[in-house]
Every structure is written in structure tokens, then in C-alpha cells.
Amino acid sequence: MSSSPLSSVRLRPWSALAVCLLLSACGGGGSGETASAVLAVVPTLPGSASASVTASESFPTGLVVASPTELTAGSATAASTTARALAAPMGAGAGRAELTDMAARIEAVLAGDTTVSLAGLVSFGNLFQQGGNAGCYGPQMLYANHEDGSGTESGLLPGGDLGLWLPTDASSSQPCVVAQLNERTSGVKHETRQGLLLMAAMRATIAGSGGLLAMPAAGFRTDLTAPFTTVLAALPALTGLSVHAATVSLDALGKTYTYRLAISKGTGASARSGEIVLKHRPGASATAYSGVLRVTGFDLGTDAAFGCSDRMSGGRYQRAHVTTVRYSRLADQIDFGARSGQYCGAPADLADADHAGQVASFTAAGELDPAVQLAAGAPASAVVAGTSTGWRGSFDRFGGSYDRSTGAGQFLYAWQAGTGDSHARALAATTTYDSGTDTRTVQGYFAFGADLATTDGSLLGMVCNWAGPGNRHTPAALFQSQTATLTGTASAFVATASRLTYAPTTACSATTTLFDANADGTLAAGEGLGTLHALDAPVSPSVSVQGELTSRGYRQPGYF
């Protein structure tokens, strides 16, 4: 583990602090640091500590990045209790929403609240988790006598291209729009959750140090590598973790705090490392702020389709999964724009700053730039990265604008499997919460959008035959829609309206084509024959798909 000049004289007090702060063994510390507490501020000059700044004034309280239909893993009662930190009282249904419940848990860690233990929340492996598809979405599809070809072709359509295929997901018993939102966002949810939890724990380490640490003054940096090493070493889930850097700095203008944590675990082929950087700009109050969170996980893989032949180690491809979250808050409204991509490469030295900047490209706002891409390359083959910092595969964008007290709002998730795709798949949702009936409602829409490098976020329409014979990638003015509700303490949403059905043909209906309509892996005699699509559509040919969604109350998140 990394060391610090402080480690030899502060080791024993920090061991006690770790247990008190994060394992619920004693009371949490306060957040009122004083200007005289300058220990561990780099450079350590007189007056280098900041004036008193509370945790809520220097951290993005209330920020959570997750599916609006994700329910917390805890019980309804526990979730409602945990949500005590929120401004508005909520019923059981609101309390169980991930967007509200996890915000309360992160704030509890930030405050040193002993009723919520970081030990039960933190996971190094979650920094590397990526989203996927629900079983009801885009299954592989057997077909025969395809009418867009010669009329006699038979085969198997690849998975991932067929939209919300079944009304209900078998494994989760959720409506497909709910299951797919939850699965697609699972990666960014876990990555950003871990990033925010660990940054909150760093801030709590400073606040709970009894004056031994202080937030930095303008132009200075607080180095808490040694004490935070001790804090994390006390967590069973992080056994074997090395802390290479843990710092908090404030820019010369005194406007933006930068939290940075660099960690690693394992050796050889199983070696993994991560970097979390939070650039937070407080506003006029704790309920007004903006910033960018960046979470990067580095590991090694064998899949050439996501590798670069000139960025390898021990015969394996160096991979970097990078996620950025641009965010802001104004009163109870939270806005975020998350971007994730797979890149090639690894940092030369974990102690150096800006690991992600060595492998990925960013916009002026600090977000991943989807326009900087590596070549697609031959199928299942590695490419040469050279000096490029473009993404290699699996780029996702997720925007949200929601009320932190209820989780209700507007959301858009779009994803693209590789740089060679002409269009992205997109899932838009409007969610509401009725406190009178304790009912949460989601109205979801699926269609295809433009390439993630150029899209403005608009849903363009359906591509019903993406990969079959005679496929055509021009979106038709059609889309899928599904409405679902969750009331009280029910364990799953219930679909109240669905317009999902279509055939994998360019016309979205089947005249002579046979296909596995129920997605059970077999093609029965006559199955799918004569299917007429039941897709949703604009009310008028003069209205675009995006215009139709807007007329129904959907508003595209501003940070998408």
C-alpha cells in the first residue's frame, strides 16, 4: 500500500477512526472543520486549511444514477426509515425507489451515521460491472421462409436487435420495459454508487478526524492516503485492496473541489485497478451544485473484439471501462448525464493523476466524447489503437431529470454495441409518483435513434428487420410502448398497457415469414405466420416519433 509521512505517527488513531466511522462501532463525527486544522494539507503551509465547510456544502448530496423503476434491495420498512434524511416524508412505495433510498444511504455515510454501515454497501467488483439485456428483450430468433429475401431463407437472428419482445420478463416477473431499464442501467448504477460511496467515505474521514484533517484552502490539497488506507482495510469486502492515492484539492479560485481515489487489487491476469475522480462545484447552498464524477476500472481480458493488439500485458488485452456523470442540482431537482464506454489501455503508474485521460477522450464539460472512436475492425479481431483515445465498444448514454424526494422524472437510455453500428437502441421513460395512492407509474418507449456520436437523443422509429435477409436500417415511424404501475408494497410492477408486437421483417408484419414468436427457442409449424404488428405510432403522418412522445408528456433530459 502507498505510504505517507503521516503514517508513522498517526497509524494507531486512524485504526480507531476506521472502526468508529465505517463499521458502526461508535458515534459519527461532525463536519465543522476549523481553519487551524492544517495537518495533512499539501503543501503544509500556515493558513492552508479552508474556512469551515460542511460535508453537504462540498459533496453532491441527493445524487443517484439508477433506473427509475429499480427498487431497493432492503425491505419497505427499512427503506422508509433510511430515507429519513430526505426533505419530504414518503410512503413505502416512494421509500423503496433506488433513486431516493440510495441517496439517503450515501448521505448517511457522508454524515458518519452509524445506522448505515459502509461495510454492507461497498464492493470493489462493482466498479467493473456492466449492464446487459433482460430476457424479454431482443432474444435470438429462429426464422424460416423470410419474405425480405428469396422467400426460402431460414436461420437464426442474433440477440439484441428485436426490442421489447415479450410483455413480461420471466426471471424478474416485471413488465419488459421495467426489466430492461433495470438491466441496462445496472452497470452505471453500481459503478456510480461505489464512486459516490467511496467519495462520501473520504469526506467523512476528514469530518470525523477530530481536527486532524481539514478540507483544503484554495490552491491546496489534503492528502488522506494513509488514514483512508486504514479505513478501507477495515472493510471485509475490500480485503487485499491497495490504496495508491486518496486526496481532496480545491482549485486556485476556491470554486471546485476535486476528490481522487486510486486503488488496486490482485496480480497477474486477475489484477484490477480503479480510479474515481469527483469534480464538485458548490453553488449558493447545499441544494445547488454541479460537477462531474468519473469512475474507471482497468483489467485484462481475452476477447479480441474489445481489445487492441498494441495495448497488451501478459498475453491479455488491457481494458478500461470508463464512466462519466455530469450532474447538477437545484432544490429537489437532480439532473445527470452518464456516459460509459470500453477503451483500450492501462495507466503506467497508479499514483499519477488522470488515469482515464491516458486512454479516453473527453468533452470540454468533462464527459466522455462518443465522437472519438476506434475502427470497428474485422469481426472478433483486435485493432491497433496507436495514439488514439477512442472507444472500442459498448458505448452507453443515460440521461435523467428527477425529483429527489419521489424519484419521479424523465429518463433516456441509449446504447450501441460497437463503432460499426449505424443506429443506437433507445429506451425513454416518464415516471410519476402519486403520494395519495402510493402509486408509481412508468410510461416507457423503445425505438432506434441516430449513432451515439451524433444523436440529439431523439427516438426516430423502429427497425424491425435489423439483421435478417434483406434487412433495412431506415427507421419506420413506429415505436414500442408499455405502461406499468407499482402500488404500495407490491414486489413488482404490473403492465397496464402494451403495444409491443411485430414481426422481424422490414414491414414489421409477416405475410409468409415464420418466426419464433414466443421466443421459446423452437419454431413450431406456422408460428408467426400472418402476424400484423401492433406497434404504437404518431397520431398523424406529419408528427415524428419524438414529437408524439413529447405530446404524451415525455421531455428529453437536458444532460443526455
N, C-alpha and C positions, 0 to 999 in steps of 0.2 A: 504494500500500500504506500501511497505517497506520504511524505512526512512534511513537517513544518517546524520552524524554530520554536513554536509554542508547545509542540507535542511533549517535550521532556518535562515541562513544568506544569502542564495542565491536564495530563492524562487521567489522573485519579478523579478530579472534579468532573471531567466530561463523562466518565463512565457512569457516575451517579446521575448526571443530567440526562443521559440517554435513556435510562430506565424510567426516570420521572416523566420525561417529555413524551415518550412514544409508546411505552408499554403499560401505561395506566397504573403505575405503582405509587404515584404521588400527585399532588396538585399541579396544574399547569402554571406557567409563568405569565407575567403581564407583558404588555407591548409598549411601555413608555420608556424607551432608552433615553439617556441624557447625553448632553454634548461632551461631558467629561469622560465618557467611556470610549477610549480610543484603542484599547488593546486589540490586536489582530487586524487593524486597518492598514492597508498597504497603499502608499507609504505611511509609516507610523510617525506622523508629524503632529505637533501640538495643534489642537483645534481641527483635526481631520475628520472627526466624527460629525454626523449630521445632527441638526436640531431634532428634538423629539418627533418621531414619525411613527404612527401606529401601523400595525400589520395591515389593517383594512385600507390604509392610505397608500400602501406600497405593494399591493398584491391584488390580482383580479378576482375579487370575491364575487360569487354568483356564476362564474363562467363554467359551463359544462358543454362538451361537444358529444352528442349522442342522438340516437333515433328518438323522435317524439313519441314513438309507441313502445319504447323499451321500458319495462317495469323493473324496479329494483329487485335484487335477489332476496332482500330481507322481507319480513312479514309486514303486513299493512300497519299493524300497531307500532312496530319498531320504527318503520319508516316515518310515520307521522310524528313520533317522538323525536327522531333525529332531525326532522325538518323544523324544529323549534327555532332555529336561527333565522328562518326566513321572515320577511316583513309581514306577510299576510297569513292568517291561520287557514289551514286547508283541511279538507275531508280526507278520508282514507284513500280514495282514488287518486287525488292530486298528490298526496304524500308518497305514493308508490312510484311515481314517474321518475325515471332516471335523471331527467333534466333538473328536477327540484331536489330529490333526495341526495344525489351525489354532491350537489353544490353545498348542502348542509354538512355533509361529512367532511368535505375538503375544508370548509370554514372551521369546523371543529378541530381538525388537525392544526390549522393555522393558529387557532386560539389556545392550543395546548389543552383542549378539553379531554379529560381523562375518560369520558364515557364512550369515546370513539378512538380505537387503537389503530395506529398506522400499521401495526404488525398484521392485522387482519385484512388490510387493503392493498399493501404494496406487493408487486410482483415484477421481478426483473424480466421474466419471459414475456410479459405483456407489452414490453417496448417493441417487440418484434412481431406482434400479431397483425394479421391482415384479414380483411373482410372477404366474404365469399357470397355464394348464392344459396337461397333457400331451396329445398327440394321441389317446391311447387313452381319455381321459376326456371325457364329455359332448359327443360330436360333434353337429353339426346332423343332423337325421334326417328323411328323406323318409318319408311315410306315406300310406296310402290306405284307404278304407272303415273309418274309425275307429269302433269299436263303442261308444265312450262318447258319441258324438254321434248323428247321424241314421243312421249306418252307411254314409254315402256320402262323407263329407268326406275331402278329400285336401289335403296341404300339406307344410310344412317346419317341423319343430320347431326352436327356436333352440338354439344351443350352450350348454353349461354346466350343463344340468339333468339329464343322464342318467347320472351316476355313472360308476363304473369299467366302461366299456362293452366294451373289448377286453382279453383276458388279458395281452397283450404290447404295449408301445409300440413302434411301427415305427421311429421315429427313434433311440431310445436302446437298443433291444433289451432293455429292462428290463421285468420284470413291472409291470403297471399301477400297483399300489399303491406301488411304489418310484418309478416315473417321476412319478406325481402328487405324492407327498410332496416329491420334489426340485424339481419345477417350482413348486409352491405356495409353498415356503419360500425360493425363490431371491432374492426381493426383500429380505426381512428378513435373510437370511444376508449378502448383500452390504452392506446398509446398516449393520448392526451390526458386521460385520467391519471396515469402513472406520472406523467410530466408535471401536472399540477400538484399532485400529492407530494412529490419529492421537493418541488419548489416551496410548497407550503411548509414542509418539514424543515427546510433550510431557514425559512423566515422565522419559524417557531424556535429553532435552535438559537438564533440571535436574541429573540424576545425573552426566552427563558434562561438566558445565561447569567442572570443576576448582575448585569452590568459589565461582564467580562467581554462581551461583544457588542458592537453597535452598528447600526446602518451607516453606510459611508456618507461623507460630505461630498459636495460637488467636486468632481475630478479625482475622487479617491475610490479605493476598493477594499472591501472587507474579505479577508481570506479565512474561511472556516473549514478548510480541508481536514485538518487534524480532528477537531471536535465532531464534524459530521461523519468522519470515518468511524468514530466510536459510536455515534448514534445508529448508523446503519448496521454496524457489526452486531448490534444487539437484536436485530430482527432475524428470526429463523429463516424467513423466506429469502434472505439475501446472504446466506452463508457462503463464504468464498468470494464475496464481491470485493473488488479493489476500487478505491476512490482516488482518482488521479488529480481532480481539481474540484473545488466547491467554493465559489466566490460570488459576491454581490458587489456591483460597482454602480456609481452614479456619474452620468456624463458631466462634462465641464460646465454646462449651463444649468445643472441641477434639475433637469427635466425628465430624464429616462433612467430607470433602474435596469440593470442587466444582471440577471441571475444565470449562473452557468454551473452545470454539474457534468463531469466526465467520469464514467465508471466502466469496469470490465469484469469479465468472469470467464473462467475456463482457459484451456490451452489447446494448441494444435487445431485440428479440424472442428472442435467444439467451441473454439474461442469466440466470444461475443463481446462487443463493447457498445456503449451508448453515450450520446451527448444530448443534454437538454439545455436549451437556451431560452430564457424568458426575457423579452424586452418590454417593460411595462412603463407606461407614461400616465401618471396620475392626473386627474382633472381637478376641478374646483372642489370636489368632495369624493368620498369613498364610493359613491354611486355614479361617478362619472370618470371614465378612464378609457384608454385604448392601448393597443400593443400587439405584439406578435410572439407566439410560442412556437418553438421549433424542437421537434423530437427526432433523433436519428439513431437507428440501430444498424450496426455493422456486424456481418457474419460471413461465413463461407458456404458456398453451395456447389452442386454438381450439375445443375440444369443449365445447359448451354444456351437455351432460349432466353435466359435472363442474365447471361454472362458476357464478359469482354475478355478476349484472349490475351490482351496485354495488361490486364489487371487481375493477376492470379497469385495465390500463395499455397505452397504445398500441393500443387495439382488441382486446387479448387478455385472457383471464381470468387473474387471479392465482391460482396454485395452490400449495398447501402439502401435501406428503406428510410426515406425522408418524409416527414410530415410537417407542414407549417399551418398555423392557425392565426389568421388575422382577426382581431376582436375589438369590440368596443361595448361600453355600457352607458346608458343614460337612464337614470332612475331604475325602473324594473325591467327595461328592455335590454336584452342581450342580443348582439349581432356578431356572427362569426362567419368566416370563410376558411374552410380547411382544404388543403391540397396534399395529396400523397403520391409518391412515385418511387419506382425501383430504379436504382442507379448502380453504376459500376465503380469499384474503388474502395479504399480504406485510408484513414489518416496515417501519416508516418509516425506521429507522436501524440498520444492521447493528452498529454499535458499542454499541448499547443492549443490556442483558441481557434474557433471556427472550423471544426472538423467538416461539417456539412458543406461549407464553402469550397472545400477541396474536390468535391465530387458532383455538386449540383449547382444549377443556375437559379438565381432569384430575381424577382422584380424589384423596382425601387422601393416598393412597400414592404419588402422582406418576405414575400410569398414565393413559393416555387413557380418557376416560369415554364408552363407546358409547351411553349413555342420552341424551346431548346430541346431537341430530340436527337437520339442516335438513330442511325439507319435501322430499318427493320431486320435486314439480313435474311439469309436463307432460313427456311423453317427448321427449328430445333438446332440452330447453329449459333455459335458465339460471334460477336462482331468485334471490330477493333475500335476502342474508344479514342485513342490518340490524345489530343489535348481537349477534347470535347467534355463538357459537363452536362450533357443532355440526358434525359431519362431513357431507360431501356425498356420498361414495360409496366403494365398495370398502373396507369395513372388514374387517380380519382379526384373528384372535386365535390365538396359538400358545403352548402350554404344554409344558414339558419338565422331567423329573426324571431325571438320568442320572449314571452313574459316569464321572468324568473320565478314568480310566485305561483304560476299554474302550469308552466310548460307549454302553453298554447302558442301557436305561431305559424310561420311559413317556412318550408324546408324544400331543398332541392339537392338531390344526389345524382351525380353523373359519373360514369366510368367507361374506361376504354382499355381493352386487353393489351394492345400493342400500338406501336407508332405507325403501323401499316393500315390501321382501320380508318375508313372514311367518315364514320359517324360514331358518336357515343350513345350509350344507352342512358336514359334519364328517368328518374322517378321523382315526381313532385308531390308535395303533400301540404294540405292545410289542416291544422288541428285546432280544436276548440275544447274548452272545459266549462261545463255548467255546474257551478257550485251548489245550485239549488237541488239538482238531482244527482250530484256527484257522478256526472257522466262525461267521459272523454270521447270525442268523435274525431276520426281521421277521414279525410277525403283524399284519396291517392290517385295519381295519374301516371301511366307509363307510356313512353313513346321514344323515338330516336331524336337526337339532336346533332348539331354540327360537331366536327372534330373539336376535342377539348382545347386545342391550341388556338382556335379561332372563335369558338362559340360565345354567344352573348347569354347563353343559358336558356334560350327558347326551345320548347318542345316542337319539333317540326312535323311529326307524324309517324305512322307505322311502316316498318319494312318487314312485311310478312314472310318474304322468301329471301332470307339473307344468304344462305349457303347452299340451297338446293339447285337442281338443274334449272338453267335459265333465270338465275336469280337477278334481281334488280334492286339497287340500293337507293332509289329515289323515294323518299318518304311519301306515303299517301296521307291525305288529310283525315286520318283516323287515329284514335288513341284508345288505350285501355283505362277503365276507371273502376274503382271499388271504394265503397263507403263502409266503415266499420266503427263500432262503438264499444266502450268499456264502462260498465256501471258499478259503482260501489266497490266491493272487494272481490269481484269476479276475477278469475285467474287468467282469462283470455278474452280478447276482443271477439265480437260477433259481427259477421258481414251482414249488412242490411241491404246492399245493392251491389251488383257486379255486372260489368259489361266487359268481358274478357275474351270470349270465344272467337277463334278464327282458324283458318287452315294455312299451312306453310306454303302458300302459293302467292304469286305476285298480285292476284286479285283478292287475296285474303279469304276466299271461299273456294271450295273444291267441287269440281264437276265430275272428273274421272279419277282424281288423285285419292289413293288410300293412304292413311297415316294413323299412327298410334295415338288416337285422340285422348285416351285416358292415361297415357304415359305409364303403362304398366310393364313396358319392355317387350310386349308381344304385339303382333299385327294380326288381328282377327279378320276373318273374311268380311269384306265390305266395310271395315271400320273407317270412319271419317268420310266415306263417300257421300257426296251431296251436302256437305257442311256449308251452311251460309254463315258468314261472320255476324257476330252480334256486338261489334265494337262500337265505342262511343264516337261521336263526330260533332263538328261545329254545327250550329243551328242553321247556318247559311253558307253556301259556297264562297261568299265574299269574306267570311271570317276565318282567320287562321286558327290552327290548333291552339297556339299560345293565346290568341285573342279570346277564344272560347273559355280557356281556363281562367283568364282574368275576369270574364263576365260572371264566372261562378264563385268569385271571391278569392282566387289564388293570386298572391303577389310574390314575385320573384325576390328572394333575399338579396339585399343590396351588396353583400360581400361575396356572392358566389364567384 
